[in-house]
């Protein structure tokens, strides 16, 4: 997906969701589906005025799949 297309999509009216697994330690992210694109936006739940990161729906699915499979490599 073209990054210009991804980042030009409006977040106005986006519905943001926080994981039901969120603890009370304020280390949370929220996601919103972009209605105009097959993509999601990701933001810090404590600093919602900061710009949201965006990723294609395919990229998001791969990331979530890797989390579920405990397949992320850390340095």
N, C-alpha and C positions, 0 to 999 in steps of 0.2 A: 504494500500500500504506500502511496506517495505521502511522505511526511507533511507536505504542504496541505494536502487534502485532509489528512488526519487532524492537524492542528488548526485548520480553519473552520472546522465544524463547531457550531455553537453548543455551549453547555447550558444555555438559558433553559430553564424549566427541567433540567436533569433531575432525576430522582436518585439520590445517593443512598447506598446501602453499606452498613457496617456488619462485619461477620458476627454471627451469633456466638462465636467462640471468643469474642473480645473480652479480655479481663479488665479489671478496674485500674490498670496501671497506666492508662492513657497512651499506650504505644499502639495506636490503631491507624488503619487506613480505611478509606471508603472507596467504593467503586460505583460508577454509573455507566449504563449502556448508552452509547450515542445513537440516537434514533435515526440519524441520517446516514450512518455508516455501520458496517459490521465491525464495531470497535468498542472499547471501553476506555473510560477515563479513571485515573487513580489519583487520590489526593490524601494528604495528611488530615486526619479528622480534627486535630487541634488547631491547625493553621489553614482554615478553608479559604482564606483570601489569597494564598499562594497559588501559582499556576498548577494545574493538574497535569500529570503525565498521561500520555495516551498510548495505546497499543492496539494492534489489530485483534479482532476476536480470535483469530487463529493463534496469534502469539500469546494471548491471555490464556487460552485453553491449554497450550503447551506448558506454560508456567505453572498453572494450577495442577496439571497432571504430574509434573515433576515434583511439586510439593507433596502431593498425595502418595507418590511412589518413593518419597524420601531420596530423590535422585539429584538434589542440588549439591554441587560441590563447593565447599568453602575452602578458603586459603588458610 
